[in-house]
Amino acid sequence: MKLAVGPAWGSPFIWTAAVKAMLNMAHPSGWDVRWFFGEGWCPARRHTDLCEKALAWGADLICFAGADQVHPPDMLPRLVERHRQGYEVVGALVPARGYIEWMTMRPFQPMAWRLKRGLPAYPFRGYSLDKDKVEIIDPAEGEMIQVNWIGSGVLSFPTVLLSYLKKPWFFETIQRETYTRYANQDVNFVWRLQEEADAKVWVDTTLRVTHLHPFEIDETFQTRFDDWKTPGVGDPDIAKFAPVK
């Protein structure tokens, strides 16, 4: 069995922390694992490129793994085990890089969405028109939660599902008035896996993924992280308490 894994990444530079995590990832027993990097002029093309490379190699599973994230070292064996248990498409909750002002969320909240239970699913006209039908996943519900939308920071699925989708598998959505790109090509893909391939999508809430991001430090940070004054709390690469030897 073959597992293709990798990021759809446009920059020639990758976070050091992400590379360290990739190099230390365990491989599932009995699987041939190969890393691919999706290339192209936009996220949709890069995702498509990675899938095309995986298919040319003969992969049975594809796993997107973001290059701006740090994944647990046992993620790949755990994802393969979820597939063995019968979960068709599996993702992980990745913290948002910031705050989406038009959603009911907390800053940096791990995000995935589903249609509210008990409501008719159709017609669903998109989030902007039917956001009252959508709710954010609460990881406290359990280890495996069925979702309708999730990003591709971690997304594992059988390659055979691609054969049920009309091409292009991924596409960009442009707002014509401002000519800006919506960041929705991955969640649209997940929705299409359900609509066109009749697949069920799940999130494994036990997979802990961090999202890397540079940001400006201002005067409010001294009170935002008061607990970091306690030795052993926080990130030792940022806040060091012991003297350097």
Wavefront OBJ file of the C-alpha trace (Angstrom):
o trace
v 0.000 0.000 0.000
v 1.190 3.478 -0.863
v 0.673 6.703 1.083
v 1.461 10.031 -0.597
v 1.903 12.857 1.880
v 3.002 16.450 1.598
v 2.154 20.143 1.531
v 0.677 22.217 -1.263
v 3.228 24.938 -0.681
v 4.094 27.915 -2.843
v 7.133 29.396 -1.083
v 10.676 28.037 -1.600
v 11.124 28.471 2.159
v 9.527 26.266 4.818
v 9.341 26.727 8.572
v 12.167 24.971 10.415
v 9.744 23.598 13.000
v 7.601 22.071 10.241
v 10.622 20.443 8.574
v 11.770 18.947 11.879
v 8.301 17.480 12.398
v 8.196 16.073 8.848
v 11.612 14.410 9.211
v 10.578 12.791 12.479
v 7.211 11.441 11.312
v 6.784 7.705 11.785
v 5.612 5.641 8.822
v 2.685 3.239 9.159
v 3.734 -0.389 9.207
v 3.469 -2.106 5.833
v 3.033 1.132 3.888
v 5.330 2.724 1.341
v 5.388 6.452 2.159
v 6.601 9.163 -0.203
v 6.545 12.933 0.239
v 5.408 15.223 -2.554
v 5.289 19.003 -2.746
v 2.451 20.531 -4.713
v 3.658 23.244 -7.090
v 1.852 25.911 -9.077
v 0.724 29.522 -9.256
v -2.087 29.313 -6.670
v -3.270 27.055 -3.825
v -5.775 25.231 -6.057
v -3.105 24.408 -8.635
v -0.670 23.278 -5.933
v -3.240 20.918 -4.404
v -4.048 19.543 -7.844
v -0.365 19.105 -8.649
v 0.209 17.108 -5.471
v -2.742 14.857 -6.305
v -1.485 14.347 -9.858
v 1.957 13.345 -8.578
v 0.394 10.962 -6.076
v -1.746 9.305 -8.743
v 1.230 8.955 -11.101
v 3.101 7.177 -8.303
v 0.143 4.853 -7.713
v -0.804 6.082 -4.235
v -3.705 4.466 -2.388
v -4.029 7.335 0.086
v -3.219 11.026 -0.093
v -2.563 13.095 3.008
v -2.182 16.859 2.810
v 0.115 18.134 5.552
v 0.573 21.896 5.770
v 4.135 23.246 5.644
v 3.200 25.995 8.105
v 2.165 23.513 10.771
v 3.736 21.138 13.272
v 2.180 17.678 13.235
v 2.537 14.936 15.857
v 5.227 12.365 14.980
v 2.730 9.485 14.983
v 0.146 11.256 12.816
v 0.495 9.074 9.712
v 0.078 5.708 11.510
v -2.895 7.143 13.391
v -4.541 8.373 10.196
v -4.020 5.011 8.480
v -5.535 3.295 11.508
v -8.604 5.544 11.266
v -9.007 4.528 7.629
v -8.660 0.863 8.662
v -11.460 1.441 11.163
v -13.725 2.557 8.312
v -13.461 6.348 8.393
v -13.298 7.396 4.743
v -11.959 10.968 4.824
v -10.132 12.131 7.956
v -8.910 15.579 8.955
v -7.542 17.280 12.049
v -8.545 20.495 13.784
v -5.995 23.194 13.007
v -6.067 26.483 14.953
v -7.113 29.422 12.800
v -4.350 31.926 12.140
v -6.174 34.845 13.672
v -9.850 35.704 13.876
v -12.665 35.662 11.308
v -14.849 38.602 12.280
v -18.009 37.355 10.593
v -17.956 34.001 12.403
v -18.867 33.232 15.990
v -15.456 32.052 17.093
v -12.595 32.722 19.466
v -9.235 34.052 18.234
v -7.000 31.191 17.060
v -9.791 28.658 17.544
v -9.365 25.240 15.848
v -11.915 25.223 13.053
v -14.195 22.775 11.249
v -17.869 23.153 10.399
v -21.015 21.142 9.792
v -24.634 21.690 8.943
v -26.719 21.961 12.083
v -28.412 18.730 12.929
v -32.165 18.644 12.617
v -32.263 21.211 9.823
v -32.889 20.380 6.170
v -29.551 20.302 4.348
v -30.959 21.482 1.040
v -31.034 23.861 -0.537
v -27.732 25.097 0.928
v -26.715 28.306 -0.844
v -23.336 28.847 0.774
v -22.161 30.236 4.096
v -22.826 33.893 3.281
v -26.524 33.207 2.670
v -27.166 30.256 4.988
v -24.766 30.710 7.889
v -27.667 30.104 10.273
v -27.510 26.464 9.103
v -23.819 26.082 9.982
v -22.130 25.445 13.325
v -18.490 25.207 14.385
v -17.350 21.809 15.610
v -16.907 21.412 19.366
v -14.038 18.936 19.978
v -15.548 18.069 23.365
v -18.138 15.964 21.492
v -15.716 13.088 21.056
v -12.667 11.694 19.290
v -14.260 11.310 15.842
v -16.819 13.867 14.695
v -18.467 13.978 11.291
v -18.020 17.333 9.557
v -19.086 18.988 6.323
v -16.232 21.466 5.901
v -12.630 21.484 7.040
v -9.380 22.882 5.692
v -6.595 20.853 4.121
v -3.964 21.465 6.788
v -4.430 17.793 7.590
v -6.668 15.882 5.205
v -6.323 12.189 4.373
v -8.446 10.411 1.752
v -8.347 7.454 -0.674
v -7.167 8.453 -4.133
v -10.092 6.592 -5.717
v -12.389 9.412 -4.570
v -10.771 11.741 -7.089
v -12.224 9.659 -9.923
v -15.741 10.678 -8.844
v -15.043 14.419 -8.956
v -15.427 16.603 -12.005
v -12.259 18.448 -12.942
v -10.808 20.690 -11.785
v -10.603 18.967 -8.389
v -9.634 22.304 -6.813
v -10.466 25.788 -8.033
v -10.110 29.350 -6.827
v -13.080 31.635 -6.207
v -12.542 35.295 -7.073
v -14.688 38.172 -5.846
v -15.251 40.121 -9.039
v -15.859 43.528 -7.468
v -12.532 43.646 -5.612
v -10.684 40.913 -7.517
v -9.639 39.250 -4.290
v -9.387 35.512 -3.755
v -11.562 33.683 -1.264
v -9.599 31.187 0.845
v -12.093 28.400 0.238
v -10.636 26.061 -2.384
v -9.910 23.331 0.202
v -13.270 23.474 2.016
v -15.020 23.426 -1.369
v -13.075 20.264 -2.197
v -14.213 18.657 1.064
v -17.836 19.552 0.297
v -17.506 18.047 -3.176
v -16.141 14.794 -1.745
v -19.506 14.451 -0.036
v -21.656 15.727 -2.906
v -19.969 14.006 -5.859
v -18.151 11.031 -4.305
v -20.738 10.312 -1.574
v -17.933 10.232 1.006
v -18.239 10.928 4.717
v -15.743 13.334 6.261
v -14.525 13.094 9.849
v -12.247 15.061 12.119
v -9.993 13.257 14.586
v -9.943 15.576 17.591
v -7.108 13.600 19.218
v -4.616 14.854 16.607
v -2.973 17.975 18.020
v -1.638 20.276 15.316
v -0.076 23.705 15.769
v -0.233 26.512 13.189
v 2.912 28.554 12.632
v 2.655 32.312 12.105
v 4.823 35.417 12.630
v 3.135 38.386 14.244
v 4.021 41.719 15.776
v 4.530 41.893 19.532
v 2.947 44.947 21.106
v 2.521 46.201 24.665
v -0.537 43.978 25.270
v 1.508 40.776 25.114
v 2.945 41.385 28.588
v -0.480 40.701 30.094
v -1.845 38.224 27.535
v 0.653 35.588 28.613
v 0.962 36.223 32.348
v 1.028 32.487 33.025
v 4.313 32.245 31.089
v 6.054 33.886 34.043
v 5.819 30.498 35.737
v 8.888 28.345 34.934
v 7.963 25.436 32.705
v 4.876 27.136 31.277
v 4.723 28.372 27.709
v 7.129 27.785 24.835
v 10.764 27.390 25.986
v 11.995 28.523 22.559
v 10.311 31.877 23.171
v 10.378 32.392 26.936
v 13.513 30.922 28.528
v 13.841 30.854 32.295
v 16.994 28.813 32.898
v 20.373 30.454 32.183
v 22.084 29.357 28.971
v 24.947 26.971 29.774
l 1 2 3 4 5 6 7 8 9 10 11 12 13 14 15 16 17 18 19 20 21 22 23 24 25 26 27 28 29 30 31 32 33 34 35 36 37 38 39 40 41 42 43 44 45 46 47 48 49 50 51 52 53 54 55 56 57 58 59 60 61 62 63 64 65 66 67 68 69 70 71 72 73 74 75 76 77 78 79 80 81 82 83 84 85 86 87 88 89 90 91 92 93 94 95 96 97 98 99 100 101 102 103 104 105 106 107 108 109 110 111 112 113 114 115 116 117 118 119 120 121 122 123 124 125 126 127 128 129 130 131 132 133 134 135 136 137 138 139 140 141 142 143 144 145 146 147 148 149 150 151 152 153 154 155 156 157 158 159 160 161 162 163 164 165 166 167 168 169 170 171 172 173 174 175 176 177 178 179 180 181 182 183 184 185 186 187 188 189 190 191 192 193 194 195 196 197 198 199 200 201 202 203 204 205 206 207 208 209 210 211 212 213 214 215 216 217 218 219 220 221 222 223 224 225 226 227 228 229 230 231 232 233 234 235 236 237 238 239 240 241 242 243 244 245
